[in-house]
């Protein structure tokens, strides 16, 4: 199967102030894989995600990307005046599906993130973890083959984050989507990813395959060694 996302010598620059955010970036992301981009703040990883989403365009180079993606944001980006169910149904409605079909899709994914009993609540009535579950359901309801996640768990406490990691892996394995996630956490990347891309100063420095069976045990020696490998790859980038 052809890869759904291919960067070839991609550069991204802004005129004001003049600066390159991404430089000479080449990467092929495989269909149905879970790929994490890690790097320091400001290294260009979120810009790469925005280019996959079509929010930003490459300045030079070529990018093969799907026409439609689902995206989960760090800040939730929910519509506060809409209920949980209405937020999840937003994308199908924008695709001009009948209301009955849009709600059917929304309900399916709300069940997948364990929020079916919260359908009529507003986002402000829910915890941060629950709001991010809505964001995941909304991204899934786009019904695209690719789902993007931009540091979605960085504001959540560790226990909730661990629960969402488990849920995300279950969803990925069930839906067979290609997942591309930006993270600042080496441990998170090793927990979730098939491969980890190390980004430094807008360049892809290396790609590390995580050859560990799932579920991955954070306290195990193989896990610790993989985290060390990813950390050292960034430190020496």
N, C-alpha and C positions, 0 to 999 in steps of 0.2 A: 504494500500500500504506500502511496506517495505521502510524504510528510506534510502535515497541514500548515506548518510554519517554517519558513526558510529565510533567514537573513543572509544577504550576500554583500559584503563590503559596505555595510550601511553606516553612514555618518548622519548625525543630527546636530545642527548648530542654530543658534539664535543670534539675531543682529544686535539686539539691545538687551544687556551688553553683549558685545561679540564674544561668543564662547562656544566651543564644541562640548556637547553633553555626551554624545556617543561617537566613537571613532572606529572605523574599519572593522565593524562588527559582523562576523559571520557565524551562523549557528543554524543547525537543522534540528527541529524538535519533532520527535516521532509521534505517530498517531497512537492515541490511547496511553501515552506515557504521562507520568507525573514528574514535572521538571521544576526545579527551584532555582531562582536567581538570587545569589547572596552577594553582599558587598557593603561597604561603608555608606553612610548617608551622603547623598549627593554624587554617587558614582555613576548614575545614569540608569539604574535598574528599573525605576518607575517609569522613566521615559520610554524604555524598551517595551514595557507592558502597554503603555498608551499607544505606541505605534502598532502593536498587535491588535489593539482594540479599534484602531482607525481614528483615535482622538488626535494623534499627532502623525505627521507624515515625514518620511526620511528626507533629508536634504539631498543626499546622494546615495547611490547604491540601490539595491532592489530588495523588496520584502514581499514574499508570498505569504498571504494571510487569508483566513476565511472571511467571507462577507459578513458573517454575524457571529458574535461571541456573547457569552454571559460574563458579567464582571462583578466581583465582590470588592467593596471599598473598605479601607481602614475606618473611615468615619461613618459607616453604615449607609449614608446617603438615602435614607428612607424619606418618604413623603409623610410628614407628621400628622396631617389632617386625614390620612387614609388609614383604614383598619389594616390589621395584619393580612387579612385575605385580599383586600384591595391592593396592597403593596405587592403581594406575590402575583396577582393577576395583571399587574400593570403592563408588562411586556406583551403578553398575549393580546391584550386589548389594543395596544399600539400596533400590533400586527393585523388589526381589524378582524380578529376572530370573534364570533358571536359570544355574548356574555356567558352563556351556558358552558361553552367549550373553554373559555378563558378561566372560569372558576373551577372547572374540572381539572385543568392543568395545575392551577394554583393549589388546589386541595391535595393533589397527588404529591407535590413537592413539600407542602407543609407537613404532611404525614411523614415524609422522609426525614425531616429535621425535627420531628417530635413537637410540632406546634399546632396540631390540629384542634386542640382544645382552647386555643387562644385566638381563633380566627376573628372575633369581633372586637378585640382589644386594640387600642391605639399604641403606637411604638413607645410613647412616653410612659405607659403603664408597665413596661417590661424591663428586664435587666439588660445590661450590655451584651451578655452572651446570647440572650433570647433575640435581641435586635439583630445580632450578626447572623443568627439562624434565619431570620427573615431575609436578610441580604443574600444568603446562600440559596434559599428557596426562590427568590426573585430571579437570581442569575440562572438557576436551573430552568425556570419557566420560560426563558428565552428559547429553550430547546435547540441550542446550538451544540455543535460537536466539541467546541473549545470553551473552557471556563478559565477566566483569569482572576487571580486573587492578589490584591495589593496590600501586603502586610495586614491581613484581616484580623489577626488575633493579638496584635501588639499592645492594645489597651486593656486586655482582659487578664484576670488573675490566673495563676498557673493551673488550678484545678479545672476551671471552666475551659481553659485552653486545651488541656489534655482530653477533655470530653469532646470538644469540637474537632480535635485531630482525629479521634476515633470515628466520629460521625462522617467527617470529610473523606476518610479512606474508604469507609463503607459505601458512601455515595459514589465515589470514583470507581470502585470495583463493580458496583451494580450498573452504573450508567455507561461505562466504557468511554468516558469523555477524555479528551486531552486536557490536562490541567497544567497551567503555568502559574507559578506562585512566586511573588517577591517576598523575601524574608531577610531580616537582619540577624536571625538566630541560627547558629550552626546546628544546634540540637534539633530545632524544628525542621530544618532542611533534611537532616539525616533521618529523622522520624518518618518523614512523609515521602521523600523523593526517590525516584528511580535514578535520576542523575541531577547533579548540582553544578550550575554554571557560576564560576567565580568572576565577578565584574570589578574592575579597578580603573578609575579615571576614564570611564566610558568604553573600555576595551574588555573583551572576553579573554581572560588570562588562562583559564583551563576549564575543563569539564571533568567532573569526577563521578564515576559510576558507584552507586551505593549497593554493594553486593551483600545485602543482609536479608534474611527471610522476614516476612511479616507474620505476626506483630513484632515490632522491634522493642527490645527491653533496654531502657535508657541506662540502667545500672550495669549492664553486661560489658565485659571487656571488648568484644568486637564493636559494639556501639561506640564506646569511648574512643577506640582507635580510629573509627571513621570520622568522628567529630574532630579529633586531632588532625587528621589528614586534611579536612576542609579548612580548618583554622590556619594551618601552616601554609596551605596553598594561597590564602588571602594575604597572610603576613608577608610572604615572600613574593607576592605578585609585583 
